[in-house]
Amino acid sequence: MGLMRLPSSLISNVKSFSRINAYRKRSHQRDVPKGHLAVYVGENQKTRFVIPISFLEQPLFQELLRHSEEEFGFDHQMGGLTISCQEDQFFKLTALLHIS
């Protein structure tokens, strides 16, 4: 299965969600540097990570977002973007994206 390019509207929605969430969760957003966003990763217990916004433009990350959107939509209990995958898989993906 090849990677699909996500429509720009999804990327815009993620960026808008991040801005809206920053207003709702200011105390948690203070440790998120400009150009980054907080995501919650895990299948059962969620761990918070701060990632560069540039990841949103990467096809591999877009595929991960598409699967997460199907599972969670954009209304998250954690107050941030939730990604359902194992943490070790997330580490491998982000390591690849940092190299690119």
Rosetta blueprint (number, residue, H / E / L):
1 M L
2 G L
3 L L
4 M L
5 R L
6 L L
7 P L
8 S H
9 S H
10 L H
11 I H
12 S H
13 N H
14 V H
15 K H
16 S H
17 F H
18 S H
19 R H
20 I H
21 N H
22 A H
23 Y H
24 R H
25 K L
26 R H
27 S H
28 H H
29 Q H
30 R L
31 D L
32 V L
33 P L
34 K L
35 G L
36 H E
37 L E
38 A E
39 V E
40 Y E
41 V E
42 G L
43 E L
44 N L
45 Q L
46 K L
47 T E
48 R E
49 F E
50 V E
51 I E
52 P E
53 I H
54 S H
55 F H
56 L H
57 E H
58 Q L
59 P H
60 L H
61 F H
62 Q H
63 E H
64 L H
65 L H
66 R H
67 H H
68 S H
69 E H
70 E H
71 E H
72 F H
73 G L
74 F L
75 D L
76 H L
77 Q L
78 M L
79 G L
80 G L
81 L E
82 T E
83 I E
84 S L
85 C L
86 Q L
87 E H
88 D H
89 Q H
90 F H
91 F H
92 K H
93 L H
94 T H
95 A H
96 L H
97 L H
98 H H
99 I H
100 S L
